[in-house]
Amino acid sequence: MASDGSSANGRPPRVADGTKFVSPQGTRAIKGGIKTNALNAVPDVGRKPPWLRVKLPSGAQYEDVRSIVHSHRLSTVCAESKCPNIAECWGRGTATLMLMGSVCTRACRFCSVSTGNPNGWLDPLEPMQVADAVRLMKLQYVVLTSVDRDDLADGGAAHYAACITAIHEMVPSAAVEALTPDFAGNHDAVAKVLDAGLVTYAQNVETVERLTHPVRDPRAGYARTLGVLRFAKRHAPKTLTKTSLMLGLGETDAEIERTLHDIRDADVDVVTMGQYMRPSPNHLPVQRFVTPQQFATYRQLALDMGFLEAVAGPLVRSSYRAERVLARNNLGL
């Protein structure tokens, strides 16, 4: 350890999940989102099955994307959420960019993003940095997401809109999808993001109603998310709306069907379904590993309800292969 607190290779020392740290922006936070707790003693239902094993990140394209992300001081949901698809996505030159820092004001018990109170911090250069990263990566389809920012009066909606506008100005050919927070149910904030120009607007319901709490932070809500999605479609009818479900947290088939009906009743166009994978021992344990065959059944159930597309598979995440959704082939899985 060097005298300045860095490790021998010059990088900051690794912070263990569940412990306190100070972010580069000076925010006091909990690494991984959840403090060390009694869930440490609760095992997953079993070992990870073969269909969930993925290759380690590598390759020139992966390194190029990582270099652009670091040089532009950007966060990605790929890295912060420990996404299993990072090798594939970065390896083909795509990334989901996470706005407004890497510290979330909420502490969902499925999510590995660090939690704390940024106290209003925002990077005024981020819109231009994001747009320039899109240009360098030569992206034609951009997915933006963010941490929750309950410390900001508008939840960060104006900053979202500024980033979308900057992308349109620098790369006019790029289409933008936004996976946003719920903005505390503030529909004016949702409209501000939509009006910046999106092809797809997403807000994730995450799980069935019965499991919303304890899975999601107490400030999130099943009905609130459905209300945001319903408003988004009403406000911008030509914009696709999308939401995502994690499976394996203890939900029943009947609850999945009920949730899909509720989502469709909110006039949502696209639903994605993937396997919940525990990011650390401090998070909720996996109750079930859903087989690829079961995912295929859930997909057909959703398609029969009238969704434009239902994307389902063990490694599916909301933004995974998002540009392919209109091919209507389960993203080629």
Secondary structure, DSSP 4 states (H G I P E B T S, - for coil): --TTS--TTSSPPPPPTTSEEE-TTS-EEETTSS-S-GGGG---SSSPPGGG--PPP-SHHHHHHHHHHHHTT-EEHHHHTT-TTHHHHHHTT--EEEES-SEES---TT--SEEE--TT---TTHHHHHHHHHHHHT-SEEEEEE---TTSTTTTHHHHHHHHHHHHHH-TT-EEEEE---GGG-HHHHHHHHTTT-SEEE---BS-GGGHHHHS-TT--HHHHHHHHHHHHHH-TTSEEEEEEEE-SS--HHHHHHHHHHHHHTT--EEEEEE---SSTTSPPP-----HHHHHHHHHHHHHTT-SEEEE-TT--TTTTGGGGGG-SGGG-
